[in-house]
Amino acid sequence: MRTRTTALLAWSSLLGLAQAACPFADPGALEKRDDSQSSGFLDQYKVDDSDGYMTSDVGGPIEDQHSLKAGIRGSTLLEDFIFRQKIQHFDHERVPERAVHARGAGAHGTFTSYGDWSNLTAASFLSAAGKQTPVFIRFSTVAGSRGSADTARDVHGFATRFYTDEGNFDIVGNNIPVFFIQDAIRFPDLIHAVKPRPDNEIPQGATAHDSAWDFFSSQPSTMHTLMWAMSGYGIPRSYRHMDGFGVHTFRFVKEDGSSKLIKWHFKTLQGKASLVWEEAQVLAGKNADFHRQDLWDAIESGNGPSWELAVQVVDEEKALAFGFDLLDPTKIIPEEVAPLTKLGLLKLDRNPTNYFAETEQIMFQPGHIVRGIDFTEDPLLQGRLFSYLDTQLNRHGGPNFEQLPINMPRIPIHNNNRDGAGQNLIHTNIRHYTPNTLNNGFPLQANQTHGRGFFTAPGRVANGNLVRLLSPTFDDHWSQPRLFYNSLTPVEQQFLINAIRFETSHLTSATVKQNVLAQLNRISNDIAVRVAEALGLEAPAPDPAFYHSNVTAGISIFNATLPTIKTLRVGVLASAKSDAALQQAAQLKERLVKEGVVVTVVGETLALGVDQTYSAADATAFDGVVVVDGAEGLFGDGKEARSALFPAGRPGQVLLDAYRWAKPVAALGQGEKALKSVGVPIKGEGVFVEKAVEELVTGLESGLARFRFTDRFPIDS
């Protein structure tokens, strides 16, 4: 007893010491922190931009909206210290995550040339029919961080590396053929505007905020890309169901030095397909990795995606012949003006072994170019040639990022670059300078006539006064956005308008809202009136200077059937308590799997034959939904529908959401009752009701190829 008392007294003493030593043990004894000294110290570093002129980092007044060019349509000059300072500072803002295109997925594959294209280009990888070149493609969103959702509305990156037998060649493009700005010096402004606010880091991966639309409405060159992003192109069904574009105009150069202007296209052989906006929002919460998972699963199943690589070819002297400037990256060349020439087939067939080592560390550059291809004087492209190299130096911390395995060419390299952080190569040549005699002059200089070296198109010229201006041939910002809008179906026009309504309804600035309406009105009074109605603002009078009724091919997404239904996903809603339902589900699954469709049987529990529970199921996971005979009791208000195994109403929610999002829905036998119970019209287009599996499959397959039945969506009257 005495020992226990002594121990308790000792413990009590220690506790008292602990309490005395730790003021946090008594919150009431804590004094409020005095931030005045700290705040006063930091105040000297605050920058007030409420007035004054733009300056360099060392205080000199400057203008920073136009790069310095050799002539009004000339190349950007290396001496442009304003451009280099601005873009280099931007390149180094994020470490080590990419400043843009941070979230992505990639895969390996092969490009196979359809023919000998030496009549167009000296590029070796296009020099023979059947010639194969290894490739790696990285898909991405632009604005969000690595932790953002795949299905955020955004332009999507489509960057392709060709490991050719004459060095690496990169087409660093997007799934939209135009871009927001016409001069690379404005890129930091664009990204600063669309990124989260610097004070609260909100919103992530979204443009529904004042700063983004302030920039869009103040910089009308953004209007064309904005139209594409607000349409289905901003929320593709998958990476596999979107086209790719090189964005800029490039040059093809023949062996004799003659050249033509070209635009790169990647045409998906899976067909173009898009999500609808509510579905994309739900997916962002239910499965933020939806696009990445889809690409991985398709390749693992042996159904890797394919694209045809094509070009539009235009004579050099016709750069200004079509009513716009081919050097302007905010313009497309309508296919009616310059048809596509299909050069070859690109197929992805192998997933990365390690995401970081391959997908994350691949470092693309527009400056990775090969013999037979050359740049143009596009001022956005000119700036990217500097910016991407600088960004990779920042991400890797040194110049040797090209030595990472994913970045290494598939052929030997020989040059005089040495040392630096991360040097992996062991150079045996101690005469690393040119010219030399002690190493017999090696490595030799390669050019147009010796060693099949890269050469600049000999016909390129630079002349004119040095100016900080964009060419007046870049000035029309509204005709092509209207061309895009005119080329959509009425329901796709509605989707675009609804997307703008959604985004602008989040704006708090009355000035920005009015500026947005003014820019939209220059494209279409119809758009401006319909957006103004949703914002509760007075509709502007028409501003018809750029109005026209022209249309172009290849724009609509929903106006065509898919060429293949392989890898599309069907959810079969069954009941684990009904043997008949599970048997019918198995028959349906067996039949659809033969067509390459991925089938998930859903039930209350993971019984034999059930792939997923209703508690985990959602309509976003499926491209079509079928209710089998024997599962009808899970829908409506009956006893079976009230279960602790899944959220209330979940089976009906999966079915109804699939219908609301315009997906094909179907029922076998008594499953018809489930459709009726949630309000799906039995005779509606894209609704298939049959007694037998084979008859149902025939209708469902046609519905999957149609993909979406957009007549279910209302259109403004």
Secondary structure, DSSP 8 states (H G I E B T S, - for coil): -HHHHHHHHHHHHHHHHHHHH-GGGSGGG------HHHHHHHHTT----SSS--B-TTS-B---SS--EESTTS-B-TT-HHHHHHHHHHHTSSSSS-SSS-SEEEEEEEEEESS--TTT---GGGSSTT-EEEEEEEEEESSS-TTS-TTSS--EEEEEEEEETTEEEEEEEESSSS-S-SSGGGHHHHHHHHS--TTT--SSS---SHHHHHHHHH-GGGHHHHHHHHTGGGSBS-GGGS-EEEEEEEEEE-TTS-EEEEEEEEEESS---B--HHHHHHHHHH-TTHHHHHHHHHHHTT---EEEEEEEEE-GGGTTTTSS-TT-TT----TTTS-EEEEEEEEEEE--S-TIIIIIT----TT---TTEE----HHHHHHHHHHHHHHHHHHTSGGGGGSGGGS-SS---------TT-------S--SSS-STTTT-S----SSSTT-----TT----S-EE----GGG---SHHHHHHHHTS-HHHHHHHHHHHHHHHTT---HHHHHHHHHHHHHH-HHHHHHHHHHHT-------GGG------TT--SSSS--S--TT-EEEEE--TT-HHHHHHHHHHHHHHHTTT-EEEEEESS--TT--EETTT--GGG-SEEEE-TT-GGGSSSSTTT--TTS-TTHHHHHHHHHHHTT--EEEEGGGHHHHHHTT--TTSTTEEEESSHHHHHHHHHHHHHH---GGGS----
